[in-house]
């Protein structure tokens, strides 16, 4: 029964939105490679944003949280995604490196750029 619930959740969360976006793109006659890039960039943006915003939270392994041992409270910021430790002096210090933030922003840039490229490709095909 638990496996059926997990399979249903995976279907609703991952497969259904991906297939709907794919079908809408194919109906709009967007090239398949462009749709694949768009979907992969979307999932990468979503997962990297979630990881960046939840990194300081001690919900899974409290002893390995970046804020553990500093008497600091974890703070999450959802956009732009980042995690901080609020120290006793009130200062917020980020726990994410610049490389992880660059992955998020690169994926978000591709996610924003593909619809513009698809519009240009459709416009050029018509003329």
C-alpha positions as CSV (number, residue, x, y, z in Angstrom):
1,X,0.0,0.0,0.0
2,X,2.9,2.4,0.8
3,X,4.5,1.7,-2.5
4,X,1.3,2.6,-4.3
5,X,1.0,5.9,-2.4
6,X,4.7,6.7,-3.3
7,X,4.1,5.8,-6.9
8,X,1.0,7.9,-7.1
9,X,2.8,10.9,-5.5
10,X,5.7,10.5,-7.9
11,X,3.2,10.5,-10.8
12,X,1.4,13.6,-9.6
13,X,4.6,15.6,-8.7
14,X,7.0,14.6,-11.5
15,X,5.4,12.8,-14.4
16,X,2.1,14.7,-14.8
17,X,3.5,18.2,-14.9
18,X,6.4,17.1,-17.2
19,X,4.0,15.4,-19.6
20,X,1.6,18.4,-19.7
21,X,4.4,20.8,-20.5
22,X,5.8,18.4,-23.1
23,X,2.3,18.1,-24.8
24,X,1.7,21.9,-24.7
25,X,5.1,22.4,-26.3
26,X,4.5,19.8,-29.0
27,X,1.1,21.3,-29.7
28,X,2.7,24.7,-30.2
29,X,5.2,23.0,-32.6
30,X,8.2,23.8,-30.5
31,X,11.2,21.5,-31.5
32,X,11.7,18.5,-29.3
33,X,15.3,19.4,-28.3
34,X,14.1,22.8,-27.1
35,X,11.4,21.2,-25.0
36,X,13.8,18.8,-23.5
37,X,16.2,21.6,-22.5
38,X,13.3,23.6,-21.1
39,X,12.0,20.7,-19.0
40,X,15.5,19.8,-17.7
41,X,16.3,23.4,-16.9
42,X,13.0,23.7,-15.1
43,X,13.6,20.7,-12.9
44,X,17.2,21.8,-12.2
45,X,16.0,25.2,-11.2
46,X,13.4,23.7,-8.9
47,X,15.7,21.2,-7.2
48,X,18.7,23.5,-6.9
49,X,16.5,26.3,-5.5
50,X,15.0,23.9,-2.9
51,X,18.5,22.6,-1.9
52,X,19.9,26.2,-1.6
53,X,17.0,27.4,0.5
54,X,16.9,24.3,2.8
55,X,20.6,23.6,3.3
56,X,20.8,25.2,6.8
57,X,17.6,23.5,8.1
58,X,18.4,20.6,10.5
59,X,15.3,18.5,9.5
60,X,17.2,15.4,8.2
61,X,20.6,15.3,10.1
62,X,20.6,17.8,12.9
63,X,24.2,17.1,13.8
64,X,25.5,17.9,10.3
65,X,23.6,21.1,9.9
66,X,25.9,24.0,9.0
67,X,24.4,26.0,12.0
68,X,25.0,23.2,14.5
69,X,27.6,24.0,17.1
70,X,27.5,27.7,16.6
71,X,24.4,28.4,18.7
72,X,22.9,29.8,15.5
73,X,19.3,29.7,14.2
74,X,18.8,28.5,10.6
75,X,17.0,31.0,8.3
76,X,15.7,30.3,4.8
77,X,15.1,32.7,2.0
78,X,13.1,31.3,-0.9
79,X,13.8,33.9,-3.6
80,X,16.6,34.2,-4.4
81,X,17.2,30.9,-2.7
82,X,19.7,31.0,0.1
83,X,20.2,29.7,3.6
84,X,21.7,31.5,6.5
85,X,22.8,31.0,10.1
86,X,21.7,33.8,12.4
87,X,24.4,34.1,15.0
88,X,24.1,35.5,18.5
89,X,25.3,38.9,17.4
90,X,22.4,39.1,14.9
91,X,24.5,38.7,11.8
92,X,23.3,36.4,9.0
93,X,26.0,34.3,7.3
94,X,25.2,32.3,4.2
95,X,25.9,28.6,4.2
96,X,25.8,28.3,0.4
97,X,28.8,28.8,-1.9
98,X,28.9,30.9,-5.0
99,X,29.1,27.8,-7.2
100,X,25.8,26.5,-6.0
101,X,24.1,29.8,-6.6
102,X,25.6,30.0,-10.1
103,X,24.0,26.6,-10.9
104,X,20.6,28.0,-9.9
105,X,21.0,31.2,-11.8
106,X,22.3,29.5,-14.9
107,X,19.3,27.1,-14.9
108,X,16.9,29.9,-14.3
109,X,18.4,31.9,-17.2
110,X,18.0,28.9,-19.5
111,X,14.5,28.4,-18.3
112,X,13.7,32.1,-19.1
113,X,15.5,32.1,-22.4
114,X,14.0,29.0,-24.0
115,X,10.5,30.4,-24.5
116,X,12.0,33.5,-26.1
117,X,14.0,31.3,-28.4
118,X,11.0,29.1,-29.2
119,X,9.0,32.2,-30.1
120,X,11.8,33.4,-32.5
121,X,12.0,29.9,-34.0
122,X,8.2,29.8,-34.7
123,X,8.3,33.4,-36.1
124,X,11.1,32.5,-38.5
125,X,9.4,29.3,-39.6
126,X,6.3,31.3,-40.6
127,X,8.1,33.8,-42.7
